[in-house]
């Protein structure tokens, strides 16, 4: 397992180095006024550099997770809720779901 951490770490640093090298090539293209070639090159450099940063973050997270005790569980709190008071204009007990026909309300049915 220890090898997996170091392989991610080394791959992350390698990708950061390749990304920086690609940024340097992009700078050379811009210096030679090759603007159209520099755009895709900068995009590729950005993606490679960000990939290296992500691998480094994953490697550090794996190392931190490995240092936790075996049975460690996060402390969870019970969510407390405030008492809910209706602010609606009509009380909820008097609301009947669905439409009521005029004939039913005239006969006093379905209260």
Z-matrix of the N, CA and C atoms (Angstrom, degrees):
N
C 1 1.449
C 2 1.526 1 111.85
N 3 1.291 2 115.46 1 -31.71
C 4 1.465 3 118.55 2 -178.31
C 5 1.525 4 110.91 3 -65.54
N 6 1.331 5 116.72 4 -30.87
C 7 1.454 6 120.52 5 179.55
C 8 1.530 7 111.19 6 -66.11
N 9 1.326 8 117.70 7 -33.72
C 10 1.463 9 120.98 8 -179.16
C 11 1.532 10 110.58 9 -64.16
N 12 1.338 11 115.81 10 -39.26
C 13 1.464 12 119.03 11 178.32
C 14 1.524 13 110.67 12 -63.46
N 15 1.327 14 116.35 13 -48.37
C 16 1.459 15 119.35 14 -176.96
C 17 1.521 16 112.22 15 -69.20
N 18 1.325 17 117.40 16 -31.58
C 19 1.466 18 119.06 17 177.91
C 20 1.524 19 110.59 18 -67.38
N 21 1.341 20 116.61 19 -39.24
C 22 1.472 21 118.75 20 176.07
C 23 1.517 22 111.11 21 -66.24
N 24 1.311 23 115.86 22 -39.90
C 25 1.463 24 120.08 23 179.62
C 26 1.531 25 110.93 24 -62.44
N 27 1.326 26 116.34 25 -48.37
C 28 1.464 27 119.75 26 -179.46
C 29 1.528 28 111.73 27 -66.43
N 30 1.324 29 117.47 28 -40.12
C 31 1.466 30 120.23 29 178.23
C 32 1.527 31 110.64 30 -64.63
N 33 1.332 32 116.98 31 -37.56
C 34 1.464 33 120.34 32 177.54
C 35 1.515 34 112.31 33 -63.09
N 36 1.340 35 115.87 34 -45.98
C 37 1.464 36 119.13 35 178.74
C 38 1.524 37 111.69 36 -66.26
N 39 1.335 38 116.76 37 -36.04
C 40 1.467 39 119.82 38 177.71
C 41 1.527 40 110.65 39 -64.68
N 42 1.326 41 116.89 40 -43.01
C 43 1.470 42 119.42 41 178.90
C 44 1.526 43 111.63 42 -66.44
N 45 1.318 44 117.61 43 -36.33
C 46 1.467 45 119.67 44 176.10
C 47 1.523 46 109.90 45 -63.70
N 48 1.323 47 116.84 46 -42.94
C 49 1.472 48 120.14 47 177.94
C 50 1.522 49 112.04 48 -62.99
N 51 1.328 50 117.00 49 -43.25
C 52 1.471 51 120.10 50 178.59
C 53 1.530 52 110.20 51 -64.73
N 54 1.320 53 116.54 52 -39.46
C 55 1.461 54 119.98 53 178.19
C 56 1.518 55 112.48 54 -63.63
N 57 1.333 56 116.40 55 -42.35
C 58 1.463 57 119.62 56 177.50
C 59 1.523 58 111.24 57 -66.11
N 60 1.333 59 117.27 58 -37.79
C 61 1.459 60 120.54 59 176.87
C 62 1.528 61 110.23 60 -63.44
N 63 1.338 62 116.38 61 -39.51
C 64 1.464 63 120.06 62 178.55
C 65 1.534 64 110.83 63 -67.52
N 66 1.331 65 117.17 64 -36.34
C 67 1.473 66 119.42 65 174.46
C 68 1.528 67 110.48 66 -62.75
N 69 1.324 68 116.96 67 -38.55
C 70 1.468 69 120.43 68 177.78
C 71 1.526 70 110.51 69 -63.53
N 72 1.346 71 116.79 70 -40.77
C 73 1.464 72 120.04 71 175.84
C 74 1.527 73 111.46 72 -63.89
N 75 1.318 74 116.21 73 -37.50
C 76 1.463 75 120.65 74 177.17
C 77 1.521 76 110.22 75 -63.50
N 78 1.327 77 116.71 76 -41.57
C 79 1.460 78 120.42 77 177.06
C 80 1.529 79 110.74 78 -61.69
N 81 1.329 80 116.64 79 -39.35
C 82 1.471 81 119.94 80 177.03
C 83 1.522 82 111.52 81 -64.05
N 84 1.328 83 117.31 82 -39.16
C 85 1.468 84 120.05 83 177.58
C 86 1.530 85 110.93 84 -65.26
N 87 1.324 86 116.43 85 -41.10
C 88 1.475 87 119.34 86 179.58
C 89 1.527 88 110.12 87 -67.28
N 90 1.327 89 117.17 88 -37.69
C 91 1.465 90 120.68 89 178.78
C 92 1.527 91 111.59 90 -62.76
N 93 1.320 92 116.91 91 -33.11
C 94 1.464 93 121.53 92 178.83
C 95 1.527 94 112.79 93 -89.77
N 96 1.330 95 116.32 94 14.27
C 97 1.473 96 123.67 95 177.96
C 98 1.540 97 112.19 96 58.38
N 99 1.307 98 116.58 97 40.02
C 100 1.465 99 122.05 98 174.86
C 101 1.526 100 107.53 99 -107.87
N 102 1.329 101 114.32 100 72.25
C 103 1.459 102 121.27 101 -171.51
C 104 1.523 103 111.48 102 -67.03
N 105 1.332 104 118.20 103 -42.27
C 106 1.457 105 120.66 104 -176.01
C 107 1.528 106 112.17 105 -67.37
N 108 1.315 107 118.00 106 -31.40
C 109 1.452 108 120.83 107 176.78
C 110 1.526 109 111.41 108 -78.12
N 111 1.330 110 116.92 109 -25.58
C 112 1.463 111 120.89 110 -176.80
C 113 1.529 112 112.13 111 -74.69
N 114 1.322 113 118.47 112 -28.38
C 115 1.466 114 121.31 113 -178.51
C 116 1.519 115 112.96 114 -61.44
N 117 1.336 116 118.68 115 -57.54
C 118 1.474 117 118.74 116 177.53
C 119 1.524 118 113.21 117 -62.82
N 120 1.316 119 116.20 118 -33.43
C 121 1.460 120 119.39 119 178.83
C 122 1.528 121 111.11 120 -64.85
N 123 1.320 122 117.17 121 -40.17
C 124 1.466 123 120.82 122 177.93
C 125 1.526 124 110.89 123 -66.57
N 126 1.329 125 116.32 124 -38.36
C 127 1.462 126 119.88 125 178.90
C 128 1.534 127 110.45 126 -64.58
N 129 1.318 128 116.70 127 -44.36
C 130 1.464 129 120.77 128 178.60
C 131 1.528 130 110.34 129 -62.72
N 132 1.321 131 117.08 130 -42.47
C 133 1.464 132 120.69 131 179.11
C 134 1.525 133 110.97 132 -62.26
N 135 1.315 134 116.47 133 -40.38
C 136 1.470 135 120.90 134 179.53
C 137 1.524 136 110.67 135 -62.83
N 138 1.334 137 117.18 136 -45.44
C 139 1.464 138 120.93 137 -178.91
C 140 1.528 139 110.80 138 -64.08
N 141 1.320 140 117.35 139 -43.87
C 142 1.471 141 120.53 140 -179.45
C 143 1.526 142 110.60 141 -65.62
N 144 1.321 143 117.31 142 -42.16
C 145 1.463 144 121.48 143 -179.70
C 146 1.524 145 110.81 144 -63.64
N 147 1.333 146 116.53 145 -45.18
C 148 1.468 147 120.15 146 179.24
C 149 1.521 148 111.83 147 -65.43
N 150 1.318 149 117.26 148 -34.08
C 151 1.464 150 120.44 149 176.89
C 152 1.527 151 110.50 150 -63.64
N 153 1.325 152 116.62 151 -40.56
C 154 1.457 153 120.29 152 177.03
C 155 1.515 154 112.40 153 -63.74
N 156 1.335 155 116.57 154 -41.86
C 157 1.462 156 119.64 155 177.31
C 158 1.520 157 111.09 156 -62.28
N 159 1.325 158 116.42 157 -40.70
C 160 1.458 159 120.04 158 179.98
C 161 1.532 160 110.68 159 -63.96
N 162 1.319 161 117.55 160 -43.50
C 163 1.462 162 119.73 161 178.59
C 164 1.527 163 111.79 162 -62.38
N 165 1.318 164 116.91 163 -37.07
C 166 1.468 165 119.19 164 176.93
C 167 1.524 166 111.16 165 -65.47
N 168 1.337 167 117.29 166 -40.22
C 169 1.462 168 120.14 167 177.78
C 170 1.521 169 111.00 168 -63.54
N 171 1.324 170 116.81 169 -41.15
C 172 1.462 171 120.41 170 179.40
C 173 1.524 172 110.31 171 -65.24
N 174 1.320 173 117.70 172 -39.67
C 175 1.463 174 120.93 173 179.97
C 176 1.521 175 111.00 174 -65.04
N 177 1.319 176 117.26 175 -40.91
C 178 1.465 177 120.35 176 179.13
C 179 1.527 178 110.10 177 -68.04
N 180 1.326 179 117.46 178 -39.61
C 181 1.463 180 120.47 179 177.86
C 182 1.525 181 111.24 180 -64.55
N 183 1.328 182 117.41 181 -38.19
C 184 1.463 183 120.71 182 178.04
C 185 1.519 184 110.67 183 -66.10
N 186 1.313 185 116.81 184 -38.69
C 187 1.458 186 119.63 185 178.76
C 188 1.530 187 110.46 186 -67.14
N 189 1.334 188 117.01 187 -39.95
C 190 1.463 189 120.09 188 178.77
C 191 1.526 190 111.05 189 -67.40
N 192 1.320 191 117.15 190 -38.57
C 193 1.462 192 120.21 191 179.23
C 194 1.517 193 111.13 192 -68.45
N 195 1.314 194 117.59 193 -32.28
C 196 1.451 195 121.20 194 179.88
C 197 1.525 196 111.64 195 -70.09
N 198 1.320 197 117.16 196 -26.02
C 199 1.456 198 120.17 197 -178.40
C 200 1.526 199 112.94 198 -83.62
N 201 1.326 200 117.96 199 -6.28
C 202 1.465 201 120.83 200 177.91
C 203 1.523 202 110.09 201 -73.04
N 204 1.331 203 116.97 202 152.44
C 205 1.469 204 118.94 203 174.47
C 206 1.533 205 110.24 204 -64.34
N 207 1.315 206 116.23 205 158.45
C 208 1.472 207 121.56 206 -173.82
C 209 1.529 208 112.46 207 -61.12
N 210 1.308 209 118.42 208 -46.68
C 211 1.466 210 121.24 209 -175.58
C 212 1.513 211 113.35 210 -96.61
N 213 1.302 212 118.26 211 22.03
C 214 1.461 213 120.40 212 -176.65
C 215 1.519 214 110.37 213 -71.42
N 216 1.308 215 115.70 214 126.50
C 217 1.452 216 121.69 215 176.86
C 218 1.522 217 107.10 216 -124.48
N 219 1.320 218 117.26 217 143.88
C 220 1.457 219 118.71 218 -179.99
C 221 1.523 220 110.93 219 -66.87
N 222 1.296 221 115.24 220 143.20
C 223 1.459 222 120.22 221 177.93
C 224 1.527 223 108.86 222 -74.21
N 225 1.305 224 115.15 223 120.35
C 226 1.466 225 119.12 224 -179.63
C 227 1.514 226 109.22 225 -105.63
N 228 1.284 227 114.77 226 144.00
C 229 1.454 228 120.77 227 177.26
C 230 1.507 229 108.59 228 -106.86
N 231 1.310 230 115.89 229 148.28
C 232 1.445 231 119.95 230 174.52
C 233 1.522 232 107.45 231 -78.92
N 234 1.312 233 114.79 232 128.65
C 235 1.458 234 118.89 233 -178.61
C 236 1.521 235 109.32 234 -70.95
N 237 1.306 236 115.72 235 125.49
C 238 1.460 237 119.47 236 177.76
C 239 1.523 238 108.59 237 -96.49
N 240 1.297 239 114.16 238 139.64
C 241 1.464 240 119.35 239 179.79
C 242 1.519 241 109.40 240 -114.27
N 243 1.300 242 114.51 241 143.53
C 244 1.451 243 119.57 242 175.27
C 245 1.515 244 108.81 243 -79.08
N 246 1.300 245 116.17 244 154.52
C 247 1.457 246 120.27 245 177.04
C 248 1.530 247 108.67 246 -65.37
N 249 1.331 248 114.75 247 132.43
C 250 1.451 249 119.56 248 -176.24
C 251 1.517 250 109.11 249 -95.61
N 252 1.298 251 115.78 250 126.45
C 253 1.450 252 121.21 251 177.03
C 254 1.520 253 107.22 252 -117.78
N 255 1.314 254 115.68 253 130.98
C 256 1.447 255 120.11 254 -176.64
C 257 1.523 256 110.61 255 -69.84
N 258 1.310 257 115.65 256 136.45
C 259 1.454 258 121.09 257 175.61
C 260 1.525 259 110.26 258 -113.63
N 261 1.335 260 115.75 259 12.37
C 262 1.464 261 120.34 260 -179.22
C 263 1.527 262 109.73 261 -73.79
N 264 1.325 263 117.93 262 153.47
C 265 1.465 264 120.48 263 -179.78
C 266 1.528 265 112.90 264 -72.19
N 267 1.320 266 118.26 265 -23.93
C 268 1.461 267 121.74 266 -178.57
C 269 1.523 268 108.78 267 -112.50
N 270 1.339 269 118.71 268 131.45
C 271 1.456 270 119.96 269 176.92
C 272 1.533 271 110.80 270 -60.64
N 273 1.301 272 116.74 271 145.53
C 274 1.458 273 120.20 272 -174.56
C 275 1.524 274 112.52 273 -69.23
N 276 1.334 275 119.44 274 -25.02
C 277 1.462 276 120.88 275 -179.62
C 278 1.521 277 112.06 276 -71.17
N 279 1.309 278 117.90 277 -27.04
C 280 1.461 279 119.70 278 -177.14
C 281 1.526 280 113.20 279 -90.17
N 282 1.322 281 117.59 280 -1.22
C 283 1.456 282 120.53 281 179.87
C 284 1.523 283 108.64 282 -90.43
N 285 1.335 284 116.06 283 123.03
C 286 1.454 285 121.62 284 178.87
C 287 1.517 286 107.31 285 -105.54
N 288 1.316 287 117.91 286 127.78
C 289 1.460 288 118.18 287 179.87
C 290 1.518 289 111.57 288 -70.11
N 291 1.298 290 115.89 289 142.85
C 292 1.459 291 121.29 290 177.71
C 293 1.524 292 111.79 291 88.92
N 294 1.318 293 116.09 292 164.08
C 295 1.472 294 119.86 293 -179.42
C 296 1.527 295 111.24 294 -77.00
N 297 1.315 296 116.17 295 151.11
C 298 1.458 297 122.12 296 176.54
C 299 1.524 298 107.94 297 -113.51
N 300 1.299 299 115.06 298 136.29
C 301 1.476 300 118.32 299 179.20
C 302 1.515 301 109.33 300 -80.42
N 303 1.316 302 117.16 301 157.61
C 304 1.459 303 121.41 302 179.02
C 305 1.526 304 111.22 303 -67.84
N 306 1.312 305 116.68 304 -33.65
C 307 1.458 306 120.23 305 -179.55
C 308 1.529 307 110.63 306 -66.73
N 309 1.297 308 117.43 307 -39.89
C 310 1.456 309 120.62 308 -179.55
C 311 1.512 310 110.46 309 -68.43
N 312 1.319 311 117.97 310 -39.59
C 313 1.470 312 119.60 311 179.97
C 314 1.524 313 111.29 312 -73.14
N 315 1.336 314 118.37 313 -27.98
C 316 1.466 315 120.81 314 178.32
C 317 1.517 316 110.93 315 -72.48
N 318 1.342 317 117.39 316 -33.75
C 319 1.457 318 120.99 317 178.93
C 320 1.531 319 112.45 318 -83.13
N 321 1.331 320 117.00 319 -10.19
C 322 1.464 321 120.40 320 179.83
C 323 1.495 322 112.92 321 80.47
N 324 1.311 323 118.38 322 19.56
C 325 1.454 324 121.47 323 -179.00
C 326 1.521 325 111.14 324 -86.69
N 327 1.297 326 114.28 325 160.39
C 328 1.467 327 123.67 326 174.16
C 329 1.503 328 113.66 327 59.05
N 330 1.327 329 116.92 328 55.47
C 331 1.468 330 120.17 329 174.35
C 332 1.453 331 110.52 330 -86.95
